[in-house]
Amino acid sequence: MQIAIAGLWRDRAGRFAPVKAAGVALALYPAAVLLLRALAGDLGSRPITEAIHDVGDWTVRFFLLSLTVTPARAWLDMPKLIPLRRVFGVTTACYAGLHLLLYGADQGWNLATIASEIVLRFYLTIGFVALLALGALAVTSTDGWQRRLRHRWKQLHRLVWPIGVLGLFHYFLQAKSNVAAAAFHTGLFYALVLWRLAPRRWQSKAVALLPITALAGLATAATEFAWYGLATKINPWRVLAANLDVFYSLRPAPQVLVTGLVLSGVIGLRRWYRARRVVPVVAGGG
Ligand code: HEM
């Protein structure tokens, strides 16, 4: 047990791994804040509902973070980041499990009601399927399972993409008529999918983030338009037009674009700073 816990902040050789430790601290932070808010009676009049929403949000955030590790390694040229993929992936599954537990608590632990609700309510059914798949990926994320499953491991772990679709659809369905947050997270997911589809030589280029996030922004606006047109009585054209009104408030599509702009700026600056710090090797010096 002690060894398993120490594995949270150590690398394969047993050395302290600061990046991994920081990832674990980040993973625990939202749960600690939620616990403190609960103890302080700061979760409003429906504390369990508030907790379900909070934990659901963090499930999606850690899910997206886990998918961002590979691009971040390419942009920052930092192979040390790779263990974070597993840390954030397992964290996603844990938060999804906690989300289900809180839902169970909200239903008074009546297992028959919980089961029938999950079967009968479509948004819960897809959430449940996503949760089971996340659990399977978390359990098989170890080196042992990777060795045992060989090439099938990669195939199994490609399930992250359909899991993302299910989780985000669950997010939209429960949000009903205000899908801004769901649309923004979906836009980030689109950007991550587009990054994977981009030619390999582009993947480490900061500037490639601009067309990627521009396309992801367009796809976000189209998704929102389709959602409001098909699932609500709100005029989708007004929502679409609001994307251009960037001085009033930023809609999800421009938010995705701004995220890409900021990220490419940060990566570009870091590269420029690192290039300046490299001491030129003078041929034949000394
Ligand atoms: C058995 C599995 C699941 C159950 C029973 C469940 C249940 C719920 C419920 C009851 C809500 C609140 C709905 C409302 O208040 O009207 C909710 C919201 C949410 N769920 Fe789930 N869920 C499950 C799985 C998942 C998974 C796998 C994810 C993410 C990948 C997820 C992400 C979310 C998000 C983001 C919200 C909205 C949070 C917000 O409004 O801020 N859920 N879920």
Residues whose N, C-alpha, C, O or C-beta is under 5 A from the ligand:
A	BS01	HEM	I52 H53 G56 D57 T59 V60 A96 L100 Y103 L124 G127 F128 A130 L131 G167 Y171 Q174
